[in-house]
Amino acid sequence: MSYKAPVKDLLFNIEHLANIEAVAQLPGFEEAGLDTAQAVLQECAKFNEDVVAPLNVVGDTQPSSWKDGQVTTSPGFKQAFAQYAEGGWQGLQHDAEFGGQGLPKTIGAACQEILNSANLSFALCPLLTDGAIEALLTAGSDALKATYLEKLISGQWTGTMNLTEPQAGSDLALVRSRAEPQPDGSYKVFGTKIFITYGEHDMAENIVHLVLARVAGAPEGVKGISLFVVPKFLVNADGSLGERNDVHCVSIEHKLGIKASPTAVLQFGDHGGAIGYLVGEENRGLEYMFIMMNAARYAVGVQGIAVSERAYQQAVAYARERVQSRPVDGSVKGSAPIIHHPDVRRMLMTMRALTEGTRATALTAAAAYDAAHRHPDAQVRQENQAFYEFMVPLVKGYSTEISQEVTALGVQVHGGMGFIEETGAAQHYRDCKILTIYEGTTAIQANDLVGRKTGRDGGQVAKAIAERIAKTEQELAALGTEPAQAVARELAAARQAYLDVVDFIVANSRENPNAAYAGSVPYLMLAGNLVAGWNLGRALLAAQAERAKGQDQAFCDAKITTAHFYAEHILPRTKALRDAIVNGAHSVTELPLDGF
């Protein structure tokens, strides 16, 4: 089934929830108002619908392959990536100083969603390159920036992130890769890295690996990790490519999903040492790598939204075509398309509401990121930074967890045909499973939410968000319509459940950490659910105002109905989560270890 980018919905969110005109008041973003957003999104949609989306099934059925250290990507990927780079899409939200377009994240995130909906496997290569660019912009020396940034931003070269080793997954204190200083200021890097997305491929002329390793004599644990640039091909003084570096792909993984994206095992230094260049200062590598990881965590959340949108579109198309059974209300004499049946409509509405709620959250967070980096008032920057940082685990964790629900419902709508690979519904279901795992599992996002984002400041930021939600409730109640009152009522109940949990987390995170962390993922799901519902409440208010102005009535009515559905069917989940967290902590750890 072909993909159609939801440009209208993205622009609605950008205009009314992310407030693009306020973003366009920020220094450096003066040209990035709604007209720019519309022009960029329409071009992005055209490119991805025509070029990238048709390769999605091809990549699943003809995955990337490895032979003698070389990786050949799926048919059509190399040519599509050349067009992607030529169109300037890699540099969309990167610094104009190095050849980027310098657009805000608010626009960039919407384009990310379109790209990932079109083809999740393809989009992973630009995603990792974005992270490498951010790390070099933040911590790279002038020499490293001059050598690498322009080529990365142009898409001529791509980037990777090398953290994981066979014995060191999320616990980076166990990293064993080592770096030996050389007289010329470079280092020789030795070690094995696994799960490296696009660690080897044929789509770009060079691959710039950012690698965590230890310098001899460095402190134990995470305090002794440094970050290095280790290119596949060394770069000459004039910018041309030199000899092959001592980094080699020894295999790629065979995976459940995202099969077109080559996940490489890389060996550094088997033939004398891979030449690397220190990023920033020694022993601060994890700090710099977190820049990449935070950028990637947000982007993976957008991937969850993107695959949900693709699954929803496919399910709606199938439900309109598949004829089976008579409607229970007798509205059609004979058998009718299954979209007439109430339970199919419930499934489709659940898919739609979850997708639109997480999209609204992600774009609201993107606008906060832009304000945090560009607003002239330091206090405003600080408030937006705190809000954005609180949102990252929600965007990453909630959006990816619900993508599993949405894609599973997509299979269910198809019935038995959904279990057949040829329909394509199963690919979305398989592809999205990795999203809850890479760039930090849902539990890691939840631990971050409990420890750094809630416990550390005594719940101040968490409660400030609740205050913003309460104001939206008041606006909804004042509107007086039945949908608005329903959303206000359910938001209030969900907000109270959230505040109960915040108080529980704050009270237990230090004195009784097992109790606080036993409910960490349910807390993340509760908070993500609440924030998505809040943003759909804001969307209802905006749609009602647009409707009153005579704007697209069908579109506005659909926004209102979707918010109403979310409030009545999805927000109530927060009450059960609240009870499980506050009342059920002990039973999580009650069974002795040898009882499992």
N, C-alpha and C positions, 0 to 999 in steps of 0.2 A: 504494500500500500504506500502511495506517495506521501511525503511529508509537506505540510503547509505551515510555515512559520506563523505563530500567533502575534503578528506585528501589532494588531489593534490592541490586544490585551496588554502587551508589553508597553506600548506607548501610554495607555491609560495609567498603568502603574508608575511609569516614569514621570508623567505629568502630575498626577494627583497625590500619590503616596510618597514618591521620592522627591517631589517638588523640584523638577529640573530647572525651573526658572530661578530658584534660589541657588542651585548649584552653579548656574551660569553667572551669578553675581560674584563667585569666588575668583580671586586673582588667578589669571591664566586660563580660566574656563569661559571667558566672556563670549566666545563664539559657539559655545556648546549648549544652546537652548533647545527648545522643543523641535524647531525646524531642522536643526542639525541632527538631532536624535532620529527624527522621522526619515530623513534622507539616508542616514547611515544604516538604519535597521532595514529599510526597503532594499538597499543594495546587498546587505548581508543575507537577507532572506532569499533574494534571487540567486546569489552565488551558491548558497548551501542547498536550496531546493533543486537546482539544476545540476550541480557538479558533485557535491559531497554526499547528499542523501542517497542517490542511486547506488553508491558503493557500500552501503551498510550491510546488505545481505551478502554481497560478494565477499566482503571481509570475513563474515562468519563462516561461509562455506569454503572459502579458499584462504585460510589464514596465512600470516607471515611464516616464512620457512627459513631454516638455518642449514648452511652447508659450508664446511671448511672455514668456519669463523665469520662467514658473511651472512647477512640477513637480507632476504628479498621480501619486500612488503607485498600485500595483496594487490591483485591487478587493479590498476587505475589510481592507486594511492600516490605514487610518485608524481604522476602528472597533475593530480588534484592539488598536491601540496605545492607544486611549482606555481599553480594559479593562485593559491592561497597567499603565498609569499609575494607574488607579483601585484596582487591587489592591495597590499599593505596591511593585511588583517593582523599579522603578528604584532605590529607596532601600534595598534589602535590606541591603547591607553598608556603607552610608554613615552618617555621624555623626547620632546622634539629636538633637543640638543644632539641626540644620537640617531636622528632619522625617524623617530616615532611621530604619531599624530597628536599625542598629548591630550587625548579626550578623557573625560572623567570616568571613573569606575562605574558610575550609574549607567552610562551608555555601553561601556565595555562588557558589563555583566549580562546585559540583555543580548548582546552579540554572542557571548559565550554560551548562553542557553541555546540559541539557534544552532550554533555549530555542534554542540553536544547532542541535541535532538536529532540532527541530521545524521551524525555518525560518531558514537561515543569512542570507538577505537581510534578513529582518525584524530579526534579532538585532543587526545591525550598527549600527542607530541607537542602542539602549541602550549598546552597547559604547563608541562614541565619546563618548557623554554621560558615562559612567563616568570616562573619562580626563580630560575637562574638569573634572569635579567634583574629582578627585584633585589636579589642578594648582592649582585655586583654593583648596582646603583647605590646600595646602602653602605656596603663595607669594602668594595673593591678599591684598589689604588687607582690613581689617574692612569698609570700605565696599563693596568688590566682593563679599565673601562675603554681606553683608546683602542686596545687590541681586539676586544671581544664584543662590546655592546652594539656597535653599528651592524655587525654581521648577524648577531642574534636577533636584533629588532627587525632587520630586513627579512628574516626567515632564510637567509643564505646558509646559516648554521643553526643547529638546534642545541638545546641544553638538557641535561639530566640532573637528577638528585640521587647521590649514592650514600645511603645511610646503612641499610640492612646488610648483615653478614650472616652466614649459616648459624652462628651461635648467638647472634645479637639481633633480636627483632626490635621491639619497641624499647627495650632496655639498652640505651646507647652507651651506658657505662661499660658494657662488655665489648665495645669495638676494639678489634685487634689490629686493623690495618695500620701500618706505620709509615712515617715519612722521615727521610734522612736528609739533613741540610747539605747543600753543595756549595763549593767556594764561590760560584757565580750568583748566589742568592736564590737559586731554585732549590727544589727538593726532589728526591727520588721516592716514589710511592710504591708500596708493596701491600698486597692483600687481595681478598676475594669479596666482591659485593654481589648480592642476590636481589631479585625482584626489581631490576632496574628498567623502568618503562622507557621504551625506545632507546635502550642502551647501545643498540647497534641497529642500523637500518640503511636503506639506499635512497632516502628522500632528500638528503642535504649533503653538501660536500665535506662538512666537518661536524663533529659532535663535541660539545663542550661539557665535560663531566665535572660537576661539583662534588667533591669527595671528602668525607670525614675520615681523618686518620690521626694517629698520635706521633708527635715528635719524641725522639729519645729523651728520657729524663722528665717527661711531662708528668704532672700529678695524676694519681689514680682517678678512676671514675669519669664522670662527665666534665669535670673541671680541666681535664687534660686532653680535650679533643680540639683539633684544629681543622680548618676548612681550606681545601686546595682546589684550584682550577687545573684539571688534567685533560687537555684536548686530545681527541683521537689522532689528529695530525698536528704536529708542532707548527707554530706560526713564525714566519721569517720577519725580520725587522721591517720589511716593506709591506707587510700584511699578507703576503702570499703564503700558500701552504708549503710546509717543508716535509720532513720525513715522517713516517708513521711512528706514533708514540707506542710505548710498551704497555698498551692496554688492549685486551682481546676478549671477544665474546666467545665463551666456550660452550654455550648452549642457550636455548630459549625454552620457556616453560610451555607445557600443554595445559590449557586452562578451561574452566567451566564456561566462561564467557569472555567478552572483549578479545576475541581470538585474533583479530587482525593486528592488535597492538602487541609488538614483540616485547616480552618481559625477559630481560637478559640476565645471565650470570656473567659477570665481568671479572677478568683476572688482570690485576695490576702487577707489573714488575717481574714476570716470569723470565724475562730475557735481559736482566741487568737493572731494571728499575724504570718505572713510568715517570717522565718529567712532569712535575707539578709546580704550581706557583701559589704561595700563601695568600689567602684572602684575609685582609685585616691583620689582626695580631694573633700570635700563637696562643693556643688554649682558650680561644673565644669562639671556636668553630660552631659549637652547639647554638650559641646566641645568634650567630649569623644564619645558621641553617633554619632556625625557627622563623626567620623572615620568609624563606622559601616555603616552609611548612604551613605558615598561617595563610599565605597567598593560595597555596594548594588546597588547604582545608576548605576555604570559602568556595574555591572553584569546584571541588568535588561535591559540595552541597548543591551547586548549580547543576552539576551533572545529574544528581538525583531528580531535580525538577525537570530537567530536559528529557530524561528517559520516561518520566511519568507522563509528560505531555505527548510524547510519541506513542506510548501505549494507549493513552486516552483517545487520541485521534483514530488509531487503528480499531479500537473497540467500538467507537461510535459508528465508523464506516461499516463494520461488520454487522452491528445491530440493526442498521438501516436496511441491509440487504438480505440477511438470513430470515427466511420465512419459516415459522414453526408455531403451531398451536393458535387457538382462537383467544382473543383478549377476554379477560374475565368480565369486563363491563359490557360486552356485546357490541362494542363500537365498530367492529369489523365482522362481517357475516362469516367469512371463512378464516383460514389460517392467515396470519399477518406477520410482518417483520417483528422480530423479538423486541425491538425498541418500544413496542406497545405494552409490554408486560411490566407491571410495577416493580418486580425485583430486579429486572435488568436496568430499569431507570434508576433504582436505588444504587446499584453498582456504578453506573455511569456518573451519577451525581457525586458519589463518594470519590471517584477518581478525579472528577473535575474540581471539586471543592478542595481536596488535599493539594492538588497541583497549583491551583490559583492562590491558595493560602500561603504555600511555601514560596511561590514566586514573589508575592507581595512582600514577604519578610525579607527575602534576599535583596530586592531592589531598594527597600527602605534602609537596609544595612549598608548597601553600596553608597547611598547618598550621605550617610553618616561618616563613612570612610573618607569621602571627598571633603567634607567639612572639617574632619579631624586633621587633614593634611594641608588644607588651603585657607581656612577661615582666618581673617586678620586678628580676631579676638582670641587670646590664649585660653580664656575660660571656656569659650564655646568649643575650641579645639579639644580641650581636655574632656568636656562632657560628651562630645561625639565619639572620641576615642574610647571612652569607657563603655558607651552604648554599643559601639561596633565590636569591641572585644567580647562583650557578653553575648552578642549575636552570633559570633563565629561558630562556637560549638552547637548552637541551635540550627544554624543554616546547614552545617556539615552533618550533624547527628540526626536531627528530625527529618530533614529533607531526604536523606538517603534511606532512613528506616521506612518512611512512608512510600518511597519508590518501590520497595518490595511489596507493600500492600497494594499499591496501584497496579503494578505489572502483574501481580497474581490475580487481581480482579480482571485485568485485561484478558488473561488466559481463560478465566471462568466465563466471561461474557461469550467467548468463542465456543464454549462447551468442549466437546471432544476434539473439535478442529483446533482448539488452542494448544492441545498436546501434540499436535502434528507440526513438525518443524517448518513445513512448507508455508504455513500461514504467516510466520514471522512473529507471532505473539510470544512464543517461547523464547526467542532471542532476547527480547527486552527483559524478560524475567531472569534469564541467565546472566545477562550483561550487568544488571544492577546489583547483583549480590556483592560484588567486590567493593562497591561504593561504601558499604558500612564497615569495611575492613581497612583499605589502604588510606594513607595519610592520617593514621590513628583510628583505631576501632571506635565504635560508638561508646564503649566503656571508657576509653581514653578521653574522648570529648566530654563525657559525663564527669569523669574525675576532675578535669580542668574546670568544669562548671561549678562543681561542689567546692573544690579547694581554692583555686585562684580567683574565681569570679563571684563566689557567694560567701564562703567562710572567711576569706582573708579580710574583707572590708565590713564584716558584720552584716552583710546583706544590703548595704546602702544602694548600690547600683540596681540590684534586683528590685528593691522597693521603689526606687525612683521610676522604674519602668511600670510598676503597678499603678503609680500615681498617674502616669500618662494614659494608661488604659482606663482608669476611673473617669478621666475627663471625656474620653470617647464615649463611655457609657452614658454620661450625662447628655452629650450631644444627641446620641441615638434616642434616648428617652424623650428628649424635647421634640424630636422629629414627629413622634406620635403614631407613625404607621405601624401596622402589625409586625412586619418583618423587623423593623428597627427596634421595637420593644422586645421582641423575642431575642434578638442579638444582645441587646443591653442586659436583659435578664440573665442569659446564659454566660455572658462575659463576666458579670458580677460574681456569679457562683464559681466560675473557673478561677477568677482572680483571687477569691478568698481561699480556695483550695491551694493555689500557688503560694499565697502569703503564709498559710499554715505550714507548708513544706519549707519555705525559706526560714521561718523561725526554728523549725525542727533541725534543719541543716546547721544553722548558726549555733544552736545550743549544743549540738553533738559533734561538730567537725573536729574539735580539739580533744574534748574529754572522752568521747566515745566514738572514735572514727569509724569503727565497723558499722555502727548504726547509721551514720550519715552516708557512708559509701555503699551500704547494702541497697539503698534506694536511689543511687546516682543516675542510672539509666532511666528508671521511671520518672525521676525529677526532670531530666532533660526532655523526655517525651511530653511531660505535663507543661513545661515552660514553652517548648516549641509549639505545642498545640494552642496554648493560650495566645502567644504572640501572633501566630497565623490567624487565629480567630479575631484578634484585635485589628489586624491589618485588613481583614475582610470587612470588619465593621466600619473602618475608615473608608474602604472602597464603596460600601453601601451609601454612606453619606455623600461621597463624591458623585456616585451614579445618580442619586436622587436629585442632586443639584443640577447635574448635566441634563437630566430628563426634563426638569422644570424649564430649562433653557431651550427645549425643543431638539436636543441632540438625539442621536440614534436610539430610538425608544427600545427596540428589541435588544440591543446590546446592553443598555442600562438596566432593563428589566432582568436580563440574565445575571448581571452582576449582583443585583439585589436578591434574587432567588438563590444564587449560590451562597451568598453570605448567610441567608436565612437557613438553608440546609446545613451548612457547617455548624451554625449555632445549635441547631436542634439534634443533630446526629453525631457530631464529632467533638464539640466542646464538652459534652457531658462525660466523656471518657476521663476528664481531669479529676472528677470526684473519686472514681475508683482508684486512680493512681495515687491520689492524696491519702486515701485510707491505707493502701498497701505500704506506702512509705512511712507514714507516721505510726501505724499500728503493727506493721509486719516485719520490722527490722530484725527482731530476735530470731524468727523462724528461718531466716536466710542462712544464718551461721550456726543454728542449733544442732544440726546433725554432725556428729564427730567425723573427722576426716576419713577414718577407716570404715565409716558406715556407707560410703559411696561405692 
